[in-house]
Amino acid sequence: MPHYEKHIFICTNRREPGNPKGDCCSKGSEAIREAFKKGLHERGLKGRMRANAAGCLDQCENGCSVVVYPDAVWYGHVTEADVEEIVEKHLVRGEPVERLRLYKP
């Protein structure tokens, strides 16, 4: 059974157009997931860390939402342009990206 040091869950939930809650998919979450997968692969982290599509993370107003476990670091309003910074700072160096963090300790 594979053991991953970290799991990166990216909300890819879809809702009907016009739903007042909105959804992460319409805000680009599928491209964000692909960018995480690419970033992990390029740094040789594939097999140690995994980027997973997730259903609703119940953070619709903060989408695109991403959570990193086992660190329990929640990110909100993530764009594709933010992925490189999250991968480099948080996943490689262990320093969460504070400007995107939803809940601070």
C-alpha positions as YAML, in Angstrom:
chain: A
units: angstrom
residues:
- id: 1
  name: MET
  ca: [0.00, 0.00, 0.00]
- id: 2
  name: PRO
  ca: [1.45, 3.40, -0.94]
- id: 3
  name: HIS
  ca: [2.33, 5.79, 1.82]
- id: 4
  name: TYR
  ca: [2.20, 9.47, 1.00]
- id: 5
  name: GLU
  ca: [3.84, 12.12, 3.14]
- id: 6
  name: LYS
  ca: [1.20, 14.62, 2.10]
- id: 7
  name: HIS
  ca: [-2.14, 14.62, 0.33]
- id: 8
  name: ILE
  ca: [-3.26, 17.77, -1.43]
- id: 9
  name: PHE
  ca: [-7.03, 17.82, -1.84]
- id: 10
  name: ILE
  ca: [-8.38, 20.23, -4.44]
- id: 11
  name: CYS
  ca: [-12.13, 20.81, -4.45]
- id: 12
  name: THR
  ca: [-13.51, 20.03, -7.91]
- id: 13
  name: ASN
  ca: [-17.17, 20.22, -6.92]
- id: 14
  name: ARG
  ca: [-19.68, 21.41, -9.54]
- id: 15
  name: ARG
  ca: [-23.06, 23.00, -8.92]
- id: 16
  name: GLU
  ca: [-25.79, 24.09, -11.27]
- id: 17
  name: PRO
  ca: [-25.13, 27.51, -12.87]
- id: 18
  name: GLY
  ca: [-26.68, 30.25, -10.79]
- id: 19
  name: ASN
  ca: [-26.42, 28.37, -7.50]
- id: 20
  name: PRO
  ca: [-25.83, 31.06, -4.86]
- id: 21
  name: LYS
  ca: [-23.08, 28.99, -3.20]
- id: 22
  name: GLY
  ca: [-21.08, 28.82, -6.42]
- id: 23
  name: ASP
  ca: [-18.52, 26.08, -6.90]
- id: 24
  name: CYS
  ca: [-14.79, 25.57, -7.17]
- id: 25
  name: CYS
  ca: [-14.88, 23.89, -10.56]
- id: 26
  name: SER
  ca: [-16.21, 27.02, -12.26]
- id: 27
  name: LYS
  ca: [-13.32, 28.93, -10.64]
- id: 28
  name: GLY
  ca: [-10.68, 26.74, -12.31]
- id: 29
  name: SER
  ca: [-10.07, 23.95, -9.82]
- id: 30
  name: GLU
  ca: [-9.47, 21.25, -12.44]
- id: 31
  name: ALA
  ca: [-6.58, 23.27, -13.91]
- id: 32
  name: ILE
  ca: [-5.29, 23.86, -10.38]
- id: 33
  name: ARG
  ca: [-5.26, 20.10, -9.74]
- id: 34
  name: GLU
  ca: [-3.33, 19.50, -12.95]
- id: 35
  name: ALA
  ca: [-0.84, 22.22, -11.98]
- id: 36
  name: PHE
  ca: [-0.28, 20.52, -8.60]
- id: 37
  name: LYS
  ca: [0.25, 17.16, -10.30]
- id: 38
  name: LYS
  ca: [2.75, 18.72, -12.71]
- id: 39
  name: GLY
  ca: [4.57, 20.57, -9.92]
- id: 40
  name: LEU
  ca: [4.92, 17.39, -7.84]
- id: 41
  name: HIS
  ca: [6.17, 15.44, -10.84]
- id: 42
  name: GLU
  ca: [8.72, 18.10, -11.84]
- id: 43
  name: ARG
  ca: [10.24, 18.12, -8.35]
- id: 44
  name: GLY
  ca: [10.41, 14.35, -8.04]
- id: 45
  name: LEU
  ca: [7.73, 14.32, -5.35]
- id: 46
  name: LYS
  ca: [5.36, 12.01, -7.21]
- id: 47
  name: GLY
  ca: [5.03, 8.88, -5.09]
- id: 48
  name: ARG
  ca: [5.78, 10.84, -1.91]
- id: 49
  name: MET
  ca: [2.93, 13.34, -2.25]
- id: 50
  name: ARG
  ca: [-0.37, 13.13, -4.07]
- id: 51
  name: ALA
  ca: [-2.74, 15.73, -5.51]
- id: 52
  name: ASN
  ca: [-6.31, 14.45, -5.29]
- id: 53
  name: ALA
  ca: [-9.58, 15.76, -6.64]
- id: 54
  name: ALA
  ca: [-12.04, 16.21, -3.80]
- id: 55
  name: GLY
  ca: [-15.75, 16.69, -3.62]
- id: 56
  name: CYS
  ca: [-17.12, 19.69, -1.79]
- id: 57
  name: LEU
  ca: [-14.85, 20.86, 1.03]
- id: 58
  name: ASP
  ca: [-17.66, 23.13, 2.30]
- id: 59
  name: GLN
  ca: [-15.68, 26.29, 1.58]
- id: 60
  name: CYS
  ca: [-17.63, 27.45, -1.48]
- id: 61
  name: GLU
  ca: [-17.31, 31.14, -0.63]
- id: 62
  name: ASN
  ca: [-13.53, 30.69, -0.43]
- id: 63
  name: GLY
  ca: [-13.05, 28.70, -3.63]
- id: 64
  name: CYS
  ca: [-10.98, 27.43, -5.13]
- id: 65
  name: SER
  ca: [-10.23, 25.62, -1.92]
- id: 66
  name: VAL
  ca: [-7.29, 23.34, -1.24]
- id: 67
  name: VAL
  ca: [-6.35, 21.45, 1.91]
- id: 68
  name: VAL
  ca: [-3.01, 19.79, 2.67]
- id: 69
  name: TYR
  ca: [-2.95, 16.79, 5.00]
- id: 70
  name: PRO
  ca: [-1.64, 15.69, 7.41]
- id: 71
  name: ASP
  ca: [-0.74, 19.36, 7.99]
- id: 72
  name: ALA
  ca: [-4.42, 20.40, 8.10]
- id: 73
  name: VAL
  ca: [-3.57, 23.62, 6.25]
- id: 74
  name: TRP
  ca: [-6.56, 25.06, 4.39]
- id: 75
  name: TYR
  ca: [-6.09, 27.44, 1.49]
- id: 76
  name: GLY
  ca: [-8.72, 29.61, -0.15]
- id: 77
  name: HIS
  ca: [-9.07, 31.71, -3.28]
- id: 78
  name: VAL
  ca: [-6.30, 29.63, -4.87]
- id: 79
  name: THR
  ca: [-5.56, 30.28, -8.53]
- id: 80
  name: GLU
  ca: [-3.41, 28.37, -10.95]
- id: 81
  name: ALA
  ca: [-0.77, 31.08, -10.51]
- id: 82
  name: ASP
  ca: [-0.57, 30.27, -6.75]
- id: 83
  name: VAL
  ca: [0.25, 26.59, -7.19]
- id: 84
  name: GLU
  ca: [3.99, 27.07, -7.78]
- id: 85
  name: GLU
  ca: [4.30, 29.04, -4.53]
- id: 86
  name: ILE
  ca: [2.36, 26.43, -2.52]
- id: 87
  name: VAL
  ca: [4.43, 23.59, -3.96]
- id: 88
  name: GLU
  ca: [7.76, 25.33, -3.39]
- id: 89
  name: LYS
  ca: [7.12, 26.95, -0.01]
- id: 90
  name: HIS
  ca: [4.76, 24.53, 1.68]
- id: 91
  name: LEU
  ca: [5.33, 21.13, 0.12]
- id: 92
  name: VAL
  ca: [9.09, 21.42, -0.44]
- id: 93
  name: ARG
  ca: [10.20, 23.74, 2.40]
- id: 94
  name: GLY
  ca: [7.42, 23.11, 4.93]
- id: 95
  name: GLU
  ca: [6.32, 26.76, 5.19]
- id: 96
  name: PRO
  ca: [2.58, 27.33, 4.62]
- id: 97
  name: VAL
  ca: [1.69, 30.22, 2.32]
- id: 98
  name: GLU
  ca: [0.14, 32.58, 4.86]
- id: 99
  name: ARG
  ca: [-1.50, 34.95, 2.38]
- id: 100
  name: LEU
  ca: [-3.74, 32.12, 1.10]
- id: 101
  name: ARG
  ca: [-4.37, 30.40, 4.41]
- id: 102
  name: LEU
  ca: [-7.99, 30.29, 5.57]
- id: 103
  name: TYR
  ca: [-7.47, 29.34, 9.22]
- id: 104
  name: LYS
  ca: [-4.42, 30.46, 11.08]
- id: 105
  name: PRO
  ca: [-3.24, 28.69, 14.25]
...
